[in-house]
């Protein structure tokens, strides 16, 4: 990954990478540079064997206010082919997040709107601060709310009825309702959000590396599995692969010896 970004801040804590959207004066809205830098960062993670979990957050009081509407993008959108390339430059961020082997933990405080909401939905685990407010803002500016993967991810997380309500109205869902609907896994005070994200990431990296990678892969496939048999076939594959590793044997030894396993596979 590139060492210097203008709109992102990267910090490492061992196998955990903190990925911070870093335009706080603009509510971390996504401009062209941020989109390019996110692609560069995600592409780098595909070859990164040291990073096992990514914690995504926003600098300042908000996660991400969506696309930067103040930026002039006429050169990118003045023809339909150009507009499609621009649209895909945003939507494929979501595809890359889902395809990467590393789980993503989203720590959300303040606003997560439009494209910011899409990034939150694309994460594997979502933790909200008490100030979190999320919405599919696209429909409020004359666009379809079915954008950047939201119409795929949101119904799978909260069900069709609530997803329809949020997408058709563009209304915000607050932290309390996000928790009760299953959109987020926990809500904490804003000043405890970083600690909660760190704890979640540490609990993930405590498990065998290949087991985590194949678990994310199976979840991705099986959420759309055509049948129970298809889902079980994927699970059987993952279990055979993980059971054949030294890390599996080490995990069993650590369990019986009441110690933390020392994993080697990457």
Buried (B, 14 or more C-beta within 10 A) or exposed (E): BEEEBEBBEBEEEEBBBBBBBBBEEBBBBBBBBBBBBBBBBBBBBEEBEEBBBBBBBBBBBBBBBBBBEEEEBEEBBEEEEBEEEBBEBBBBBBBBBBEBBBBBBBBBBBBBBBBBBBBBBBBBBBBBBBBBBBBBBBBBEEBEBBBBBBBBBBBEBBEEEBBBEBBEEBEBBBBEBBBEBEBBBBBBEBEEBBEBBBBBBBEBBEBBBBBBBBBBBBEEBBEEBEEEEEBEEBBEBBBEBBEEBEBBEBBEEBEEEEEEBEBEBE
